[in-house]
């Protein structure tokens, strides 16, 4: 059983973060959560943070019980917009896979609004992953080249949308740093603001710390690897103060990854 209290304690020890992003949050999937609601548990463990859970998978069984699985973002910064993007799932019936999504939470930083994109891409299918990356890049291009809506929250739907060009995207991408799919994001040259790998931008020349396979050698038979990344848009690169990986904990098969941006 997943020890959420331990995971949250280590996350807070790693950094007293303004925003926490979690993947693989489960509700009523017994093998993962024992029939509980991990989103409610995380919210209770992080008082003072606005909890935002959105599922990629939401099913109802014959007894009418709801089962949900997805990502969760918790913020103590002001939240001005929430969007949940279901990602492409080509060839869903031909390969073992699950529906994936990107939870986008726009927070108001001291310098401007920033879209925090929390995602988890497909593990088993390269083709699905590529389609999902393309969609994430489409969303960023749309946000940074389209008309900007006012950053306010009136009660009129046509006037309530906030589109922030600046973005931080994080999660388990299920490719390693040498994979061409990493370059699809890190070397993108689309119109508007492009994403750049925060590690290579903020720590040029420093060997990258692995983010998985350090302790779980049964699941990661090839040893340590790096599949968890933080990407920031080009306008945020100069604000990177720190980016790091906590390699000291075995609370999960993935290591906590952190970033600090200057105000």
Buried (B, 14 or more C-beta within 10 A) or exposed (E): EBEBEEBBBBBBEBBEBBBBBBBBBBBBBEEBBEEBBBBEBBBEBBEEBBBBBBBBBEEEEEEEEEBBBBBBBBBBBEBBBBBBBBBBBBEEEEEEBBBBBBBBBBBBBEEEBBBBBBBBBBBEBBBBBBBBBEBBBEBBBEBBEEEEBEBEEEEEEEEBBBBBBBBBBBBBBBBBBEBEBBEBBBEBEEEBBBBBBBBBBBBEEEEBBBBBBBBEEEEBEEEBBBBBBBBBBBBBBEBBEEBBBBBEBEBBBBBBBBBBBEE
